[in-house]
Amino acid sequence: MSDLKFLITNGFLEALERAGKLAPRAAAKAKVRIFKLKTYLDAVEHSWRNPDHLRWSHVEQAQHVKSAYPPPEFGAFLADLEKAVLFQSIDGLDDPDPEGYFARFHARRFELACVVLYTEHPDRRLAFLSVGTLPDCNRTLRDLQTAAAARKVIGELRKVTRN
């Protein structure tokens, strides 16, 4: 385990609440997929070898090999990170973290997607902000491309402490 703080947010609870509003059979299937994704992410959390590999500059450069990284959970996770929005590319954000980004984690195996936030300032954190369908996550990523929305989410994440 590294010095990376791995944070599962209320996004999973909200996804379960939304699933509960579906028809009974669809709700049951959606909830199972959400729980399986959470179990998978628990395994990923304990598989980090080098958190530097989560820097977008590395993820982007290792596009052709990242799915082969051992252990398998880590490589598969890296391979499914996509559509990064670097903090530095958001007009008016002016964040001190040159490595920070929002991205989409497309968990194809579970037919779900998550919006993730990675930051190294003041310490390394990877947070799963929301869970839902691909279009839901794309909308959330689009919304986070404004300085005010990004600043709010980043600030809230930086306030979270976890030992």
N, C-alpha and C positions, 0 to 999 in steps of 0.2 A: 504494500500500500504506500502511496506517495503522500506528498503534502497537499494534494488536491482535495478540496471540499466538494462533495458530490451531493447536490440538493434536489430532492423531489419536492415539488411545491403542491399547493392546493389544486393545481391543474388536473391532477389525477382524481381528486374528489369531485371536482366539477364535471369531469368526463363521466364519472359513475352516476352522478345526478342526472345528467342529460340522457344517459343510457336507460335509466330507470323510467323515463317518460315515453319510451318506445313501447310497441306492442310486446306482450310477455315473451314470446320466443326470440324476437329481435333483441330485446333488453338482455335476456340471459346470454345470448351469443356475444353481444357487445361487452358485457361485464367480464365474461371469461377472457376475451381478447385483452382487455385493459389489465386484468390481474396477471395474465401471462406476460404482458409487456413489462409490468412492474417487477415480476420475478426475474425476467431476462436482464433488466437494468440493475437489479441487485447483484447479479453475477458479473456484469460489466464493471460495476463499482469496485469490486475486489480484484479485478484483472489488470489494472493499470500497471505498466512497467515504467513508463516514462511520460509524465504529463506534458512534457514539451511537445509530444506528438499531437497534442490537441491544439496547438497554435495553428491558426488557419494557414499561415505561410507553409507550414509543414504538410498539413492535410492536402492542400492544393498541389504541392510539388510531388507528393507521394501517391497521386491519383492512381497510378498503374500498379502499385504494390500494396497499398494499405490493407486490402482485404486479406492478404496473406500474413499480416503481422500476428505473431503469437502473443498471448493466447487467443484462441479463435473468437472469443466474445469481444475482445478489444478490436481485432481486425475487422470484424463484421460491423461493429459500431462505427468505426472510422469510415468504412466504405459507404455507410448510409447517411453520413453528414453531407448536407448539400445546401445550396442557395445562401451562402453566407452574406451577411450585411455587416461589414466592419464598422466599428464605432467611428473610426477616422473618416469613413465615407459619408456619414450622416451630416448634412449641412447644419451648422450652428450647434452641434453637440459639444465639441471641444473637450472631449474626455481625455484624461491623462494616461489611459491604458492603450498603448499602441497595438497590443495583441487581442484586445477585446472584440467580440463579435456576437451577433445573433445568427442562428442557422436553423435549418430544418433537419430533423432526424426522421428519415422515412423508414419506418419499421414495416417493411413490405410483408414480412413473415406474419405480422399480426394485423395487417390491413389498417394500420394507424400511423399517425405522424405526430411529432412533438416539436415544439419550438424550444430551442435551447439557447442559453446565454453562457458564454465563456468569458471570464475576466481574470486578469492577473493582478489587479490593483484593488484593494491593498494586499490581497492574497489570492491564490488560485481558487476559482470556483467554477463549477459547471452545474447549471441549474436547468431543470426541465420545467418550463413556464406553463405550457399548456399541452393537452393531449386531445386529439380529434382526428377528423378526416384531413386528407391532403388539402382540399380547398379551404377548410377552417384555418389550418396552419399557414397557408399562403396569405390569407387575409391578415392574420395576426402579424406575420413578418412585414407585410406592406405597411400596416399601422405603426410598427416600431421604427419605421424609417423617417419619422419626424423627430426633431430634437426633443421636444417636450415629452412625448411618449417614451422615448428611449431613456431620457434622463430620469424619469420617474421610476421605470422598471429597474434600471441599473442601481439607482439609489436605494430602492427597497431591498434588492438582493444584497447589497453591500452592508446593510444594517443587520442582516440575518447572521446569527452566530450558531455554530454547531461544533461540538467537540468530537 
